[in-house]
């Protein structure tokens, strides 16, 4: 999934930067997208400013590596009626829903997405509002 400036993030599946983010579970905000940089090699790199103030570059698909995951910022009380998480089997997914674009009819709840229960090298649609296209 493509990130946008302002997206809240946490460590992802390919994280290798020690405690650069101030430790696991800490949040940051995407402040620059690689496509805004003229060098085409940086198309899949983002700059994150962590809540503790430090900023750094991270891979968002660069060399097939993903250092970040999008943090759930869905409104409280949102339910995706009739949609089950294909990993934990939660029925009527609550909060953010992640739909795999690479697999047929495969959905994850936010907890399963954030804990890498499916191949996060696949592209995902982040669906915040039920019935939206993502």
C-alpha positions in Angstrom: 0.0 0.0 0.0 1.3 3.5 -0.8 1.9 5.7 2.1 1.0 9.4 2.2 2.5 12.3 4.1 0.8 12.4 7.5 0.4 8.6 7.8 1.1 7.3 11.3 3.5 4.3 11.3 5.2 1.7 13.6 8.0 -0.8 13.0 7.4 -3.2 10.1 8.5 -6.8 9.2 12.0 -5.8 7.8 12.9 -3.4 10.7 16.7 -3.5 11.3 17.3 -0.1 12.8 17.7 -1.0 16.6 15.9 1.6 18.7 16.1 4.4 16.2 12.3 4.9 16.8 12.7 4.9 20.6 11.7 1.3 20.9 9.1 -1.1 19.6 5.5 0.2 19.7 6.5 3.9 19.4 4.8 5.9 16.7 6.0 8.2 14.0 4.6 10.3 11.1 5.6 10.1 7.4 6.9 13.6 6.5 8.4 13.0 3.0 7.7 10.5 0.3 10.5 9.3 -2.0 8.7 10.2 -5.1 9.1 13.8 -4.0 12.9 13.3 -4.3 14.3 13.6 -7.9 16.4 10.4 -7.8 14.2 7.5 -9.1 16.1 5.0 -6.9 14.4 6.7 -3.9 10.9 6.2 -5.1 10.2 3.6 -2.4 11.8 5.4 0.5 10.0 7.6 3.1 11.2 10.0 5.8 9.6 9.4 9.2 9.6 11.9 12.1 9.3 9.8 15.3 7.2 11.2 18.2 10.4 11.6 20.2 11.7 14.0 17.6 14.2 12.0 15.5 13.8 11.7 11.7 15.3 9.2 9.3 14.7 7.4 6.0 13.0 4.1 5.8 12.2 1.5 3.1 8.6 1.3 1.9 9.2 -1.3 -0.7 12.7 -0.4 -1.7 14.6 -3.6 -2.6 11.4 -5.5 -1.5 11.9 -4.4 2.1 9.3 -2.8 4.3 10.6 -1.2 7.5 7.2 0.3 8.5 3.6 -0.7 9.1 0.7 1.8 9.0 -0.8 2.3 12.5 -4.5 1.9 12.9 -6.1 5.3 12.9 -9.6 4.2 12.1 -12.5 5.8 14.0 -13.6 3.9 17.1 -16.7 1.8 16.7 -16.2 1.0 13.0 -17.2 -2.6 12.0 -16.9 -4.3 8.7 -20.1 -6.4 8.9 -19.9 -9.7 7.0 -16.1 -9.6 6.7 -14.0 -12.2 8.6 -10.3 -12.0 9.3 -8.7 -15.0 7.4 -6.1 -15.5 10.1 -7.7 -15.1 13.6 -11.2 -15.7 12.3 -12.6 -12.6 13.9 -16.1 -12.1 12.4 -17.2 -8.6 11.5 -13.7 -7.0 11.6 -13.6 -4.1 14.0 -11.4 -1.0 13.2 -9.1 -1.0 10.2 -9.5 -3.8 7.6 -6.6 -4.9 5.4 -7.5 -6.5 2.1 -4.7 -8.4 0.3 -4.4 -7.3 -3.3 -2.4 -10.4 -4.3 -4.7 -13.1 -2.9 -8.3 -13.7 -3.8 -10.8 -12.6 -1.1 -8.2 -12.4 1.8 -8.8 -10.0 4.6 -6.9 -9.3 7.9 -7.9 -7.4 11.0 -5.5 -4.8 12.2 -3.9 -7.0 14.9 -3.1 -9.7 12.4 -1.8 -7.2 9.9 0.4 -5.5 12.5 1.8 -8.9 13.7 2.7 -10.0 10.1 0.2 -13.0 10.0 0.2 -12.9 6.2 3.0 -12.2 3.7 3.5 -8.4 4.0 5.4 -8.4 0.8 2.0 -8.5 -0.8 0.2 -5.2 -1.5 -2.7 -4.4 0.8 -5.7 -2.1 0.6 -6.3 -0.3 3.9 -10.1 0.0 4.3 -11.1 2.4 7.1 -14.8 2.8 6.3 -17.0 -0.3 5.5 -17.9 -0.6 1.8 -15.1 1.8 0.7 -12.8 0.6 -2.1 -9.6 1.2 0.0 
